[in-house]
Amino acid sequence: MNKIIFPRPFAIAIDDLGWMKGHDDGQEGYGPYRTGLSRNMTLDDYKAVVDLAKRAGVRLQGLFILGEMDRENFLGDFPTTTFMRENWDNTENISDLQVEMMEYVKGVSSHLEFGLHGVGHEFWPEEGKRRRAEWYNTVDDHPWPEEEIRNHVKCFIRIMNQYGITMENGHSFPESFVPCAYSYYWNPDGTYSLGSVLGEFGVRFANTDFTKIPECNPPQEENGGGFDHSVHVMNRYNYGNLWSAPGKLPDTPLEEQPTDYIETHWPNLLFNAEESQEEITSKWTQYYQDVQSSEDRYCAKNTAQMHSQWLYNKYTKVTQTDEGLELDNTAMPDKVYNGHFPSNLVLKIKINVNQHVTSASLNNKPIAAYYEDQGYGFLYLPPLLQKKYFLKYELGSDMISDTVWHDTTSNILEISHKEEETKIDLCWYGDQELTVLTKSEPSELESNNPGITIKGWSQEGDRIIIRLIAHDMQGEIGSIKIKY
């Protein structure tokens, strides 16, 4: 029996989307550093990110700075958010291009996550004075007043609202956060921390370099992490791709990277003077393929899956036996189950040409989904409760059936079968196609969440392909019923 691998997840976090200008006004003054590129940002710069995501088969975590997206010129009322303070004037950035960019971002939530980075990236406490950075004072090693932090979040929301990204329109606040310049106030045992504030607004996940805030006593392990109130925070490192370097991939080999997250910035994914956008995107695509083909890593499809796999790797004991795989999840902390945490546990197994996983069950129930890529079969187990499980699986020449072929960036949480019905529980992102491996032909399809629209379906051999569209940019949770 081929050995099952319990891999570490891999993902990049992309800082600094949202700037309209690229020019650095921070090195020789007290303005923002922006992207560091000597040009304005374009719609094609967003399309390049999404192109990579589609080729890699993942939903990339984009972290947005929204100050220069302000079309109402209101940030002067909140002077710590910009270098102009009370004299804020964004007139030169206001154009139809802003709307075009944000409409594009709203329409590609299947492959680009809209995450929180900041309003102006830095903090301007008084005229002519700038402090790094927006969410915590890393210069003087102390937190900003809680009221200021809340105001910055509210400013971010108000700019979101200018583009129709509102609760009234069915969109949630960003679930992911990365602090600007590592300015994270870690204080899980106190009444006030970044986690306590951001969690109230809806943030669930964060990542930063813990070594930059030793005075806050964050987790010490290189691949460390933990809960700051309700927000799960993971460590990340930069591996040689400077924040302003266009088309720059990490220098540190994958096998020498201790953190699951790697730090990237928007320019790292864009063209440079020597290489075209196609060449840079191809290099990053190959990087993702190298991760997927490595023995002990895999590409997390989205942020929720990334954090879940980290938690499983930390707390779940996996033991290979002659009959299958024992999984002991009894040590998973209670805190993990507050909210809709966790997602799938992912396993991988080496397969030969014309070889597949032909069957797999967890405690005699179907696994949630299956996929093959780069010479491996990937098994997506349902979210695990705090108990013990046993995985049975077989390899052979026939493809597994009556499960989901997981070629989307969404989370397939569970699949169950009755005599004439299949129910698939999922968290769906954007506009994608759900593929179910079955020879049965549907008579009716049904979504129990109005936010997940069934746009059509087709039967192609032993597969049902269903087009689903999730309304909320942050994803929609629901069930799809297939009746036969």
Order of alpha helices (4+ residues) and beta strands (2+ residues): beta-beta-alpha-beta-alpha-beta-beta-beta-alpha-beta-alpha-beta-beta-beta-beta-alpha-beta-alpha-beta-beta-beta-beta-beta-beta-beta-beta-beta-beta-beta-beta-beta-beta-beta-beta
